[in-house]
Amino acid sequence: MQNPQENFYHVVNTDPSLDEFFKNNSIKLRTSGHFEASFEKWRNTPAKHRKPCSPYVVFSPEKDQIWDSNISPKLFELDFLSGKLNYRVCRASNDASPLRKSLPQKRPVESKLIWDLCGGWGEDGLMMALWSHNVVSYESSPVVHLLAQRALEKFTHQQAPDIKIKRMHAKAEDALAKANQKPEVIYLDPMYPQTKSKALNQSEMRYLKPLANNSDNALRLLETSLNVATESVILKRPIKAEILLQSPTRSIEQGSTRYDIYNL
Ligand SMILES: C[S@@+](CC[C@H](N)C(=O)[O-])C[C@H]1O[C@@H](n2cnc3c(N)ncnc32)[C@H](O)[C@@H]1O
């Protein structure tokens, strides 16, 4: 008989590409009981005798978790309902981040249809929806999509049932090729090319990297997006990266990040 937690994975997973992902990857899917036993055993082993082990992803009704001992001995949970992510989303209306300043600045703010083509964990998409935009986030990695989708559902169900946000498991290129309804704004946040990027200091990004897809065609994505969006395309880049396509209308820099904004 199947373990109930395994059943739970089958309940949440309606996408065959997720099975493929776990089959072909060193990242393992674990059932909750199995995972807790391995985790306890690892924790009780003295540090110098611990063997490196593959990262685990555990889906359960209460919470989904990632354990990657290469990153931290602690467990990671993508959670918009507590911790620093909750702190940020609860203050969305007062947020003065460069992402917000990159969006069309008309007052009063008009709700735009925004395609967030590199959805990731979904923090940026959620912020844009909390600023009253209508957001569609696309994510090509099946496991990132499912974890982010479930974290978003928990949050919206409890704290923001009326926001307009939808997540799709799809490649940005396919969304752009179909584009029946053209978005006013396209936001691109591809994985940064270099691995030593400061972005990896953020724990969310460190957990995302092994599960995510590299966007090695950022220039093509940008060029196609400029033909699809009707008002602007925003590209997030490391601050020192070259300008991918001349000439952005404006750029906003903060910390290690630059937002290149192309108005159409
Ligand atoms: C830097 S992360 C985005 C972080 C996101 N802005 C957030 O707030 O969490 C980039 C994401 O884009 C995804 N990605 C890469 N290439 C893609 C493509 N061609 N289509 C859709 N998603 C893609 C990666 O799997 C990764 O999750």
Ligand as a Chemical Component Dictionary entry (heavy atoms), coordinates in Angstrom:
data_LIG
# 
_chem_comp.id                   LIG 
_chem_comp.type                 NON-POLYMER 
_chem_comp.pdbx_formal_charge   0 
_chem_comp.three_letter_code    LIG 
# 
loop_
_chem_comp_atom.comp_id 
_chem_comp_atom.atom_id 
_chem_comp_atom.alt_atom_id 
_chem_comp_atom.type_symbol 
_chem_comp_atom.charge 
_chem_comp_atom.model_Cartn_x 
_chem_comp_atom.model_Cartn_y 
_chem_comp_atom.model_Cartn_z 
_chem_comp_atom.pdbx_ordinal 
LIG C1  C1  C 0  15.906 34.640 -10.817 1  
LIG S1  S1  S 1  14.544 33.551 -10.853 2  
LIG C2  C2  C 0  13.174 34.650 -10.734 3  
LIG C3  C3  C 0  12.893 35.094 -9.340  4  
LIG C4  C4  C 0  11.534 35.764 -9.222  5  
LIG N1  N1  N 0  11.542 37.085 -9.803  6  
LIG C5  C5  C 0  11.038 35.800 -7.796  7  
LIG O1  O1  O 0  10.570 36.870 -7.322  8  
LIG O2  O2  O -1 11.099 34.756 -7.131  9  
LIG C6  C6  C 0  14.436 33.012 -12.513 10 
LIG C7  C7  C 0  13.407 31.920 -12.761 11 
LIG O3  O3  O 0  13.144 31.849 -14.166 12 
LIG C8  C8  C 0  12.941 30.494 -14.525 13 
LIG N2  N2  N 0  13.208 30.391 -15.978 14 
LIG C9  C9  C 0  14.392 30.319 -16.601 15 
LIG N3  N3  N 0  14.230 30.258 -17.939 16 
LIG C10 C10 C 0  12.891 30.319 -18.151 17 
LIG C11 C11 C 0  12.075 30.288 -19.328 18 
LIG N4  N4  N 0  12.623 30.220 -20.541 19 
LIG N5  N5  N 0  10.738 30.359 -19.179 20 
LIG C12 C12 C 0  10.164 30.445 -17.948 21 
LIG N6  N6  N 0  10.892 30.456 -16.794 22 
LIG C13 C13 C 0  12.235 30.405 -16.904 23 
LIG C14 C14 C 0  13.930 29.736 -13.662 24 
LIG O4  O4  O 0  13.557 28.356 -13.539 25 
LIG C15 C15 C 0  13.858 30.506 -12.345 26 
LIG O5  O5  O 0  12.914 29.943 -11.475 27 
# 
loop_
_chem_comp_bond.comp_id 
_chem_comp_bond.atom_id_1 
_chem_comp_bond.atom_id_2 
_chem_comp_bond.value_order 
_chem_comp_bond.pdbx_ordinal 
LIG C1  S1  SING 1  
LIG S1  C2  SING 2  
LIG S1  C6  SING 3  
LIG C2  C3  SING 4  
LIG C3  C4  SING 5  
LIG C4  N1  SING 6  
LIG C4  C5  SING 7  
LIG C5  O1  DOUB 8  
LIG C5  O2  SING 9  
LIG C6  C7  SING 10 
LIG C7  O3  SING 11 
LIG C7  C15 SING 12 
LIG O3  C8  SING 13 
LIG C8  N2  SING 14 
LIG C8  C14 SING 15 
LIG N2  C9  SING 16 
LIG N2  C13 SING 17 
LIG C9  N3  DOUB 18 
LIG N3  C10 SING 19 
LIG C10 C11 SING 20 
LIG C10 C13 DOUB 21 
LIG C11 N4  SING 22 
LIG C11 N5  DOUB 23 
LIG N5  C12 SING 24 
LIG C12 N6  DOUB 25 
LIG N6  C13 SING 26 
LIG C14 O4  SING 27 
LIG C14 C15 SING 28 
LIG C15 O5  SING 29 
# 
